[in-house]
Amino acid sequence: MIVSAPPPSATEKTVLVGLEHDGVTRWDLEDSLAELRELASTAGAKVVDTVTQKLDHPTAPYYIGKGKAEEIAGLCAEHGAGSIIFDDELSPAQGRNLESVTSRKILDRTQLILDIFARRARSREGRLQIELAQLQYLLPRLTRMWTHLSRQTGGIGTRGPGETQLEVDRRRVQERISRLQRDLEEVRKHRAIQREGRARHQWPVVAIVGYTNAGKSSLLNRLTKAGVLAEDKLFATLDPTTRQFVLPNKLKVLFTDTVGFIRKLPHTVIESFKATLEELRSADLLVHVVDVSHPQYAEQIAATEEVIRELEAGGKHTLLVFNKIDRADNPEAVEAALARHPNSVAVSVKTGENLGAFVEELQNQLSAWRMRQKFRIPQSESAALAELHRVGHVVEVRYEGDDALVTAHIPPASEAKFARFAEASSAPA
């Protein structure tokens, strides 16, 4: 069970480290380190210095050069910093070697994100997911973490199972991982039953996705008065919330908030959150919220889309919502973003500006879901049947001989793909 440690009595001082190497420009590195600084602040740390190094590629023993590691140890002594946070995930050997050279607690981006998640998770489901991700991350690092914790007294990177699980041996940890995976499989089954219940109502399901701190929970609160925690912090909410909303044309819609994404989102987090993020695959429409005031919003869009593809929800009909126009310095840049993405909208969830245009566009894009179509798909066409489930809203499936008779709502963009299977004209749902 996850146990979040109380915050330290004094803010933990830390030094950030980033590496500029092939495929990573100086601009990319600076933006990534700025984000790492936000993550560290969210976790309760005070960043006292930032160090960068340029190499062709990370070194196997230390990630950075040994000389640079010794230089960082001197900076830590100068500033009284007790930890060093690296912008990429370190191998177990790199972490062990760096601790030996610096005599400081070594954290990487993955461990920092997991620490924040451990503090944010509220529901039993969220705690299960985070504990699983933490244990999967820690399992190959147990030897280092045991010796590491004998010298430390908690703080960033040691919350969660770090203080309760690392005294047990590898076999016990593996048993715990197996138990968590079984528990989360039950969560998946429960969510599948919930989705079947919603499907019977034939209400469109809209999943709100986007980069962390883009304003997803604020949008849900503004539309439905859901009361979801919405802070100007990274990963303010982890637990999904579903609420009903009625469009002006009286069509009922179910909105589901999801965990925010981030560049370099740890694979263990994606795997552990699949039980929750399966909501994306079953959604009829994705509302992708973007912080248009952020200088790297285009990269944030790409990062979100990459995670969506990894969750096998790519290709979903998506409405792009450029949020925080009240904070955008350049109105022309907002107009350029809208021009690059047809049928997108720009709003300020905070002030309510242009939310009427968002609701109108949402209604326009969902109107196609009010048309129900019937398809006769041979069971031998399993790929087509799977694709229909992925992009459409399947209402009913019956089997007749070697064919599957499917009643479903599909977005206009997919009509041509399934035209050869259409059995009858569309009719209002």
Secondary structure, DSSP 8 states (H G I E B T S, - for coil): --------SS-EEEEEEEEE-TT--HHHHHHHHHHHHHHHHHTTEEEEEEEEEE-SS-BTTTBS-HHHHHHHHHHHHHHT--EEEESS---HHHHHHHHHHH-SEEEEHHHHHHHHHHHH--SHHHHHHHHHHHHHHHGGGHHHHHHHHTT--S-TT--GGGGTTTTS-HHHHHHHHHHHHHHHHHHHHHHHHHHHHHHHHT--EEEEEEBTTSSHHHHHHHHH-------SSTT---S-EEEEEE-TTS-EEEEEE---B-TT--HHHHHHTHHHHHHHHH-SEEEEEEETTSTTHHHHHHHHHHHHHHTT-TT--EEEEEE-GGG-S-HHHHHHHHHHSTT-EE--TTT-TTHHHHHHHHHHHHGGGGEEEEEEEETT-HHHHHHHHHHSEEEEEEEETTEEEEEEE--GGGHHHHGGGB-S--EE-
